[in-house]
Amino acid sequence: MDADADELRDYLMDYCGTAAFGVGAAAMFQMQEIESADDEGLFGIARDLGVDAERFGLEED
């Protein structure tokens, strides 16, 4: 995993961590997925959440 993927993972963890206070269990489950996702999985999660992964230097394969 490269530094860009680590940066995206950190961003998504913060994004979902903030949501966990308002939404609850669904965001906590999403955080578990983010922790275990590979680079491609992170891109998919980011896309599903509406986060532009390309700003982290990642592109969909």
N, CA, C and O atoms as a GROMACS GRO file, in nm:
protein
  244
    1MET      N    1   0.085  -0.117   0.000
    1MET     CA    2   0.000   0.000   0.000
    1MET      C    3   0.090   0.123   0.000
    1MET      O    4   0.189   0.129   0.072
    2ASP      N    5   0.054   0.220  -0.080
    2ASP     CA    6   0.136   0.341  -0.087
    2ASP      C    7   0.084   0.448   0.008
    2ASP      O    8  -0.022   0.434   0.068
    3ALA      N    9   0.161   0.556   0.020
    3ALA     CA   10   0.127   0.663   0.112
    3ALA      C   11  -0.006   0.727   0.077
    3ALA      O   12  -0.080   0.768   0.167
    4ASP      N   13  -0.038   0.736  -0.053
    4ASP     CA   14  -0.165   0.796  -0.093
    4ASP      C   15  -0.283   0.714  -0.042
    4ASP      O   16  -0.384   0.770   0.001
    5ALA      N   17  -0.270   0.583  -0.048
    5ALA     CA   18  -0.377   0.497   0.003
    5ALA      C   19  -0.390   0.511   0.154
    5ALA      O   20  -0.501   0.511   0.208
    6ASP      N   21  -0.277   0.524   0.223
    6ASP     CA   22  -0.282   0.545   0.368
    6ASP      C   23  -0.351   0.677   0.400
    6ASP      O   24  -0.428   0.685   0.496
    7GLU      N   25  -0.323   0.780   0.322
    7GLU     CA   26  -0.385   0.911   0.342
    7GLU      C   27  -0.536   0.903   0.320
    7GLU      O   28  -0.615   0.959   0.396
    8LEU      N   29  -0.577   0.831   0.214
    8LEU     CA   30  -0.719   0.812   0.187
    8LEU      C   31  -0.784   0.734   0.299
    8LEU      O   32  -0.894   0.768   0.344
    9ARG      N   33  -0.717   0.628   0.346
    9ARG     CA   34  -0.772   0.547   0.456
    9ARG      C   35  -0.794   0.635   0.579
    9ARG      O   36  -0.900   0.629   0.643
   10ASP      N   37  -0.695   0.717   0.613
   10ASP     CA   38  -0.707   0.807   0.728
   10ASP      C   39  -0.825   0.903   0.710
   10ASP      O   40  -0.901   0.927   0.804
   11TYR      N   41  -0.838   0.959   0.590
   11TYR     CA   42  -0.948   1.051   0.562
   11TYR      C   43  -1.083   0.981   0.580
   11TYR      O   44  -1.174   1.035   0.644
   12LEU      N   45  -1.095   0.862   0.523
   12LEU     CA   46  -1.222   0.788   0.532
   12LEU      C   47  -1.254   0.748   0.675
   12LEU      O   48  -1.370   0.749   0.716
   13MET      N   49  -1.152   0.712   0.753
   13MET     CA   50  -1.174   0.678   0.893
   13MET      C   51  -1.226   0.800   0.969
   13MET      O   52  -1.317   0.788   1.050
   14ASP      N   53  -1.168   0.917   0.943
   14ASP     CA   54  -1.217   1.040   1.007
   14ASP      C   55  -1.360   1.071   0.963
   14ASP      O   56  -1.445   1.108   1.045
   15TYR      N   57  -1.385   1.056   0.834
   15TYR     CA   58  -1.517   1.084   0.776
   15TYR      C   59  -1.623   0.996   0.841
   15TYR      O   60  -1.728   1.045   0.883
   16CYS      N   61  -1.595   0.867   0.848
   16CYS     CA   62  -1.693   0.774   0.905
   16CYS      C   63  -1.696   0.783   1.057
   16CYS      O   64  -1.801   0.760   1.118
   17GLY      N   65  -1.585   0.815   1.119
   17GLY     CA   66  -1.582   0.831   1.264
   17GLY      C   67  -1.672   0.945   1.308
   17GLY      O   68  -1.740   0.935   1.410
   18THR      N   69  -1.671   1.052   1.232
   18THR     CA   70  -1.758   1.166   1.261
   18THR      C   71  -1.904   1.124   1.244
   18THR      O   72  -1.989   1.161   1.325
   19ALA      N   73  -1.932   1.047   1.139
   19ALA     CA   74  -2.069   1.002   1.114
   19ALA      C   75  -2.117   0.905   1.221
   19ALA      O   76  -2.236   0.897   1.249
   20ALA      N   77  -2.025   0.832   1.282
   20ALA     CA   78  -2.062   0.733   1.383
   20ALA      C   79  -2.134   0.797   1.501
   20ALA      O   80  -2.219   0.734   1.564
   21PHE      N   81  -2.101   0.922   1.531
   21PHE     CA   82  -2.167   0.990   1.642
   21PHE      C   83  -2.313   1.023   1.609
   21PHE      O   84  -2.397   1.026   1.698
   22GLY      N   85  -2.342   1.046   1.480
   22GLY     CA   86  -2.478   1.081   1.442
   22GLY      C   87  -2.558   0.964   1.392
   22GLY      O   88  -2.678   0.954   1.418
   23VAL      N   89  -2.493   0.873   1.320
   23VAL     CA   90  -2.564   0.763   1.255
   23VAL      C   91  -2.558   0.635   1.337
   23VAL      O   92  -2.656   0.562   1.346
   24GLY      N   93  -2.444   0.608   1.397
   24GLY     CA   94  -2.432   0.491   1.482
   24GLY      C   95  -2.369   0.371   1.417
   24GLY      O   96  -2.263   0.381   1.355
   25ALA      N   97  -2.434   0.257   1.430
   25ALA     CA   98  -2.377   0.128   1.394
   25ALA      C   99  -2.335   0.117   1.247
   25ALA      O  100  -2.234   0.054   1.216
   26ALA      N  101  -2.410   0.176   1.158
   26ALA     CA  102  -2.376   0.167   1.015
   26ALA      C  103  -2.238   0.227   0.986
   26ALA      O  104  -2.160   0.170   0.911
   27ALA      N  105  -2.210   0.340   1.046
   27ALA     CA  106  -2.080   0.404   1.026
   27ALA      C  107  -1.969   0.323   1.092
   27ALA      O  108  -1.858   0.318   1.039
   28MET      N  109  -1.997   0.261   1.204
   28MET     CA  110  -1.897   0.177   1.270
   28MET      C  111  -1.862   0.057   1.184
   28MET      O  112  -1.745   0.020   1.176
   29PHE      N  113  -1.960  -0.003   1.120
   29PHE     CA  114  -1.937  -0.114   1.029
   29PHE      C  115  -1.852  -0.068   0.911
   29PHE      O  116  -1.761  -0.139   0.868
   30GLN      N  117  -1.882   0.050   0.859
   30GLN     CA  118  -1.806   0.106   0.747
   30GLN      C  119  -1.660   0.126   0.787
   30GLN      O  120  -1.570   0.104   0.706
   31MET      N  121  -1.634   0.168   0.910
   31MET     CA  122  -1.497   0.187   0.958
   31MET      C  123  -1.420   0.056   0.959
   31MET      O  124  -1.302   0.053   0.927
   32GLN      N  125  -1.487  -0.053   0.994
   32GLN     CA  126  -1.422  -0.184   0.992
   32GLN      C  127  -1.386  -0.223   0.850
   32GLN      O  128  -1.279  -0.279   0.826
   33GLU      N  129  -1.474  -0.194   0.754
   33GLU     CA  130  -1.446  -0.223   0.614
   33GLU      C  131  -1.326  -0.142   0.565
   33GLU      O  132  -1.241  -0.194   0.492
   34ILE      N  133  -1.318  -0.017   0.605
   34ILE     CA  134  -1.208   0.071   0.564
   34ILE      C  135  -1.076   0.018   0.618
   34ILE      O  136  -0.976   0.016   0.546
   35GLU      N  137  -1.074  -0.025   0.743
   35GLU     CA  138  -0.951  -0.076   0.804
   35GLU      C  139  -0.895  -0.196   0.729
   35GLU      O  140  -0.774  -0.210   0.719
   36SER      N  141  -0.982  -0.282   0.678
   36SER     CA  142  -0.935  -0.405   0.615
   36SER      C  143  -0.930  -0.400   0.463
   36SER      O  144  -0.887  -0.497   0.400
   37ALA      N  145  -0.971  -0.290   0.402
   37ALA     CA  146  -0.977  -0.280   0.256
   37ALA      C  147  -0.839  -0.265   0.193
   37ALA      O  148  -0.749  -0.202   0.249
   38ASP      N  149  -0.823  -0.326   0.074
   38ASP     CA  150  -0.702  -0.303  -0.005
   38ASP      C  151  -0.722  -0.173  -0.083
   38ASP      O  152  -0.825  -0.106  -0.068
   39ASP      N  153  -0.622  -0.136  -0.166
   39ASP     CA  154  -0.630  -0.009  -0.238
   39ASP      C  155  -0.756   0.000  -0.324
   39ASP      O  156  -0.822   0.104  -0.326
   40GLU      N  157  -0.789  -0.107  -0.394
   40GLU     CA  158  -0.907  -0.107  -0.481
   40GLU      C  159  -1.035  -0.094  -0.398
   40GLU      O  160  -1.128  -0.024  -0.436
   41GLY      N  161  -1.037  -0.162  -0.284
   41GLY     CA  162  -1.152  -0.153  -0.196
   41GLY      C  163  -1.171  -0.013  -0.139
   41GLY      O  164  -1.283   0.035  -0.126
   42LEU      N  165  -1.059   0.052  -0.106
   42LEU     CA  166  -1.066   0.190  -0.056
   42LEU      C  167  -1.126   0.282  -0.161
   42LEU      O  168  -1.207   0.368  -0.130
   43PHE      N  169  -1.084   0.262  -0.287
   43PHE     CA  170  -1.138   0.345  -0.396
   43PHE      C  171  -1.289   0.326  -0.405
   43PHE      O  172  -1.363   0.423  -0.420
   44GLY      N  173  -1.334   0.201  -0.397
   44GLY     CA  174  -1.478   0.173  -0.404
   44GLY      C  175  -1.555   0.234  -0.289
   44GLY      O  176  -1.664   0.289  -0.309
   45ILE      N  177  -1.500   0.226  -0.169
   45ILE     CA  178  -1.565   0.285  -0.052
   45ILE      C  179  -1.574   0.436  -0.069
   45ILE      O  180  -1.678   0.497  -0.045
   46ALA      N  181  -1.463   0.496  -0.112
   46ALA     CA  182  -1.461   0.642  -0.134
   46ALA      C  183  -1.567   0.681  -0.237
   46ALA      O  184  -1.640   0.778  -0.217
   47ARG      N  185  -1.575   0.606  -0.346
   47ARG     CA  186  -1.674   0.634  -0.451
   47ARG      C  187  -1.816   0.624  -0.394
   47ARG      O  188  -1.900   0.710  -0.421
   48ASP      N  189  -1.841   0.520  -0.316
   48ASP     CA  190  -1.975   0.500  -0.258
   48ASP      C  191  -2.012   0.613  -0.162
   48ASP      O  192  -2.130   0.649  -0.150
   49LEU      N  193  -1.912   0.670  -0.096
   49LEU     CA  194  -1.936   0.779  -0.001
   49LEU      C  195  -1.934   0.916  -0.066
   49LEU      O  196  -1.962   1.018  -0.001
   50GLY      N  197  -1.901   0.920  -0.196
   50GLY     CA  198  -1.896   1.047  -0.266
   50GLY      C  199  -1.767   1.124  -0.246
   50GLY      O  200  -1.762   1.245  -0.268
   51VAL      N  201  -1.662   1.053  -0.204
   51VAL     CA  202  -1.531   1.115  -0.182
   51VAL      C  203  -1.447   1.097  -0.308
   51VAL      O  204  -1.441   0.986  -0.362
   52ASP      N  205  -1.384   1.202  -0.354
   52ASP     CA  206  -1.300   1.198  -0.474
   52ASP      C  207  -1.164   1.140  -0.440
   52ASP      O  208  -1.076   1.211  -0.392
   53ALA      N  209  -1.145   1.009  -0.465
   53ALA     CA  210  -1.020   0.942  -0.433
   53ALA      C  211  -0.904   0.991  -0.518
   53ALA      O  212  -0.788   0.978  -0.480
   54GLU      N  213  -0.934   1.048  -0.634
   54GLU     CA  214  -0.829   1.097  -0.722
   54GLU      C  215  -0.753   1.212  -0.659
   54GLU      O  216  -0.637   1.235  -0.694
   55ARG      N  217  -0.814   1.284  -0.568
   55ARG     CA  218  -0.742   1.394  -0.501
   55ARG      C  219  -0.633   1.339  -0.409
   55ARG      O  220  -0.547   1.414  -0.363
   56PHE      N  221  -0.638   1.209  -0.381
   56PHE     CA  222  -0.534   1.142  -0.302
   56PHE      C  223  -0.434   1.070  -0.392
   56PHE      O  224  -0.348   0.996  -0.343
   57GLY      N  225  -0.444   1.092  -0.522
   57GLY     CA  226  -0.351   1.032  -0.616
   57GLY      C  227  -0.386   0.890  -0.656
   57GLY      O  228  -0.304   0.820  -0.716
   58LEU      N  229  -0.508   0.846  -0.624
   58LEU     CA  230  -0.550   0.710  -0.659
   58LEU      C  231  -0.650   0.716  -0.774
   58LEU      O  232  -0.735   0.805  -0.782
   59GLU      N  233  -0.636   0.621  -0.863
   59GLU     CA  234  -0.728   0.610  -0.975
   59GLU      C  235  -0.783   0.469  -0.980
   59GLU      O  236  -0.715   0.373  -0.945
   60GLU      N  237  -0.905   0.458  -1.025
   60GLU     CA  238  -0.969   0.327  -1.037
   60GLU      C  239  -0.900   0.248  -1.147
   60GLU      O  240  -0.872   0.301  -1.255
   61ASP      N  241  -0.873   0.117  -1.119
   61ASP     CA  242  -0.809   0.031  -1.219
   61ASP      C  243  -0.905  -0.007  -1.328
   61ASP      O  244  -0.867  -0.079  -1.420
   0.00000   0.00000   0.00000
